[in-house]
Amino acid sequence: MPLFLPTDFFASVSRITPEYLKQRGIRALILDVDNTLTEHGSQDLPEEVELWLCQMKAAGISLIVASNNFKKRVAPFAARIGLPFASFSLKPLPRGLAKARRALGLPKEQIALVGDQIFTDALGANLYGITMLLVVPRAEDTKWNIRFKRKLEVPFIRHYYKKGGKLHE
């Protein structure tokens, strides 16, 4: 079960602070896009996330996007927020995370993945050996397969809380 558990769980990306990261020795974040930074399939950047990205950059936190989506979806969004990206990352496989880590030039111990899904993001981060910061999805999922996976995530989130985990609000 630990492979499916986050290191920590946040109500939103904006609840992850530079202080939290520095206390844990994290100098860079690999960011998922859909339902983490914006709604699934959207090119819009919520103001709260824009401010958070500026806060991270000002604190010297390196950022890169890693999405399982295709380049035609990820590239315009990454360009809009001024970040490099790895598309078609194939999470939970390590391919995209390894590519992102190489681009960051940091050891795994100094990197965390921020994402909204247990079976792609949490499993991928844990298999690759980096910190996993799970966030509550930004919106209700519209695709049936993701809605189905959300139901399967419930026991893992319950287990996270039973082990003493909390939601950072």
C-alpha positions in Angstrom: 0.0 0.0 0.0 2.8 2.6 0.6 3.4 2.8 -3.1 -0.1 4.3 -3.5 0.2 6.8 -0.6 1.3 10.4 -0.9 4.0 11.9 1.3 1.5 14.7 2.1 -2.0 15.8 0.9 -3.0 19.4 0.1 -6.3 21.1 -0.5 -4.7 22.9 -3.5 -1.3 23.6 -5.0 -1.4 27.0 -3.4 -1.3 25.4 0.1 2.2 24.1 -0.7 4.6 26.8 0.6 8.2 27.6 0.0 8.7 27.1 3.8 7.2 23.6 3.7 9.5 22.7 0.8 12.7 24.2 2.3 12.0 22.4 5.6 12.1 19.1 3.7 15.1 20.0 1.5 13.0 20.1 -1.7 14.4 22.5 -4.3 12.3 21.6 -7.3 8.7 20.6 -8.2 7.6 18.4 -11.1 4.0 19.6 -11.8 1.1 17.7 -13.3 -1.3 19.8 -15.3 -4.8 18.5 -15.6 -6.8 18.9 -12.4 -3.6 19.9 -10.5 -2.8 23.4 -12.0 -6.0 23.8 -14.1 -9.2 22.0 -14.9 -8.9 19.0 -17.1 -8.2 20.0 -20.7 -8.2 23.8 -20.0 -5.6 26.3 -21.1 -6.8 28.8 -18.4 -4.6 29.5 -15.5 -6.5 30.3 -12.2 -5.3 33.5 -10.6 -4.5 31.5 -7.4 -2.2 29.2 -9.3 -0.6 32.0 -11.2 0.3 33.8 -7.9 1.5 30.5 -6.4 3.8 29.9 -9.4 5.3 33.4 -8.9 5.8 32.7 -5.2 7.6 29.5 -6.0 9.8 31.1 -8.6 10.6 34.0 -6.2 11.6 31.5 -3.6 14.1 29.9 -6.0 12.1 26.7 -6.4 12.7 25.2 -9.8 9.6 24.1 -11.7 8.9 21.8 -14.6 5.7 20.3 -16.0 5.3 16.6 -16.6 2.0 15.4 -18.0 0.7 12.2 -19.4 -1.1 14.2 -22.0 0.3 14.8 -25.5 2.5 17.7 -26.6 -0.4 19.5 -28.4 -2.1 19.8 -25.0 0.9 20.4 -22.7 3.1 22.7 -24.8 0.7 25.7 -25.0 -0.1 25.5 -21.3 3.6 25.2 -20.3 4.5 28.1 -22.6 1.7 30.2 -21.1 3.2 29.7 -17.6 6.8 29.9 -18.8 7.9 26.4 -17.8 9.8 23.6 -19.5 7.8 20.4 -19.9 7.8 16.7 -20.5 4.7 15.5 -22.3 3.5 11.9 -22.8 5.3 11.1 -19.5 3.6 7.7 -19.1 3.3 8.0 -15.3 3.4 5.8 -13.3 6.4 4.6 -15.4 9.6 6.5 -14.6 10.3 7.8 -18.1 8.8 11.3 -17.9 9.9 11.8 -14.3 13.4 10.8 -15.1 13.4 13.2 -18.1 12.1 16.0 -15.8 14.7 15.3 -13.1 17.5 15.4 -15.7 16.3 18.8 -16.9 16.2 20.0 -13.3 19.7 18.7 -12.6 19.0 17.8 -9.0 19.1 14.6 -7.1 15.8 12.8 -6.4 15.9 13.8 -2.7 15.5 17.4 -3.6 12.5 16.9 -6.0 8.8 16.4 -5.4 6.0 15.6 -7.7 2.7 17.5 -7.4 -0.3 15.8 -8.8 -3.9 14.8 -8.2 -4.1 11.1 -9.0 -3.1 8.1 -6.9 -2.6 5.6 -9.7 -0.5 7.8 -11.9 1.1 10.5 -9.8 1.5 8.9 -6.4 2.4 5.5 -7.8 4.8 7.1 -10.3 6.6 9.3 -7.7 6.9 6.4 -5.2 8.2 4.0 -7.8 10.7 6.6 -9.0 11.8 7.4 -5.4 10.7 11.1 -5.1 8.4 12.9 -2.6 4.8 12.9 -3.6 2.5 15.9 -2.8 -1.1 15.0 -3.7 -3.6 17.7 -4.2 -7.4 17.7 -4.2 -8.5 17.7 -7.9 -9.4 21.3 -9.0 -12.8 20.1 -10.5 -15.0 17.1 -10.9 -13.7 14.8 -13.5 -15.6 14.6 -16.8 -14.1 11.4 -18.2 -15.7 8.1 -17.0 -12.4 6.3 -16.6 -11.0 9.0 -14.3 -14.2 9.1 -12.3 -13.9 5.3 -11.9 -10.3 5.6 -10.7 -11.3 8.2 -8.2 -13.6 5.7 -6.5 -10.7 3.2 -6.4 -8.5 5.9 -4.7 -10.8 6.2 -1.6 -9.3 3.3 0.4 -5.8 4.7 -0.2 -6.7 8.1 1.0 -8.4 6.6 4.1 -5.2 4.7 4.8 -3.2 7.9 4.5 -5.4 9.4 7.2 -5.3 6.3 9.4 -1.5 6.5 9.3 -1.7 10.0 10.8 -1.7 12.0 7.5 -3.7 15.2 7.3 -5.0 17.5 4.7 -3.1 20.8 4.5 -5.8 23.4 4.1 
